[in-house]
Amino acid sequence: MVLKLERDGLAKIVRDPKGRIARAVMYLRRDDPKPTTLRDYTGRGYSFSHHLDDGHRPWAVRLLTGHVNHGDQGLEYHWAPDCVRPIFLRVPLGCLAPAM
């Protein structure tokens, strides 16, 4: 089976020093999906090192709504869009529930 894949140009055979087949590496074809990366599983980081003008580097929380205009509203209004805010508020409200 592996030799057929190599013959058809679909895979590269890797052999050990004694000449036995160790593994086959499939070549990517035009219609194949892109390979998964570690970033696909970890997602986007929500905190980052924020460089201030005075030289300090505190950790800041990444905003969820994208670009923010620094007008009348503070940054706290842009942490979560209105449609997902109840999901984010469920966690701290669960911590504040009275113990039984």
N, C-alpha and C positions, 0 to 999 in steps of 0.2 A: 504494500500500500504506500509506504513512504517513498520507495524508489519510483513508483508511478508518479507521485506528486513532483519529485525532482525532475523526472523525465519530461513532464508537461510544463515545467517552468513555474510551478506554483509554490515551491518550497525549496529551502536550502538545507541540506543534510549536514549536521555537525557530527564528526566522528571523534572517538577517544583515541589515545596514542596507539592502541592495538588495532585500530581500524574498524571497531564495532560502532554501530550507529548509537549515538548518545541522545540526540533529539533532532527534531525537524523544526525549522523556523519558517513560518508561512510568510510569503510576500504579500504586501498590501495590493489589492486590486482597485481599479477605478471605482467600482460600485460599493466597496466596503465602507462601513462607517468609520469615523475617526477613532483611534484608540482611546481608551479611558485614561485619565491621568489622576494623580492623587488629589488634585484640586476639585475634580468632579465629586469626590466623596466628602471632602472637608468643607466645601462651600466657601463663602466669602467671610473674611474676618471682620468683626464689628468693632474692634478697638485697634487703634494705631497710635504710633508715637507722634505727637503733635509738636512741631518745632516753633517755639515762641521767639519773638524779637529779642528778648532779654537773655536768650541762651538756654532757658529751661526747656525740658522735653517731657511734659506730662503725657499720660495716656489719655486719649480722647475717644469718645464713642462715635463710630461712623453713622452718619445720618441715613435714614432709610428712604427719604423722598428725593434724593439727588441734590441738585444745585439749590443753594439757599441765598436769597437776597437779604442782605443785612439791613433791613428797614425797621419798621416799628416792632415786628415780632422778634422775640428771642429765639435762640436755637432750640429750646426745649419744645417748641411747637412743631418741629420737623423731625423728631426722632421716630415717630411711627405715623403713617397715614391714618386717617379717621376710620377706614374700613378694617384695619387690623389692630387698632388700639385696644379693643376689648380683649383680644388674645394676649397682648403683652401685659395688660393690667391684671389678668387672672392670676399671674404668678405672685406679684407682691400682695394682692388681696388675699390669696390663699395662705400666705405667711402671717397675715394679721388676724386670721380667724381665731376666735377664742378656743382654748384647749378644753377638751371635755374629759 
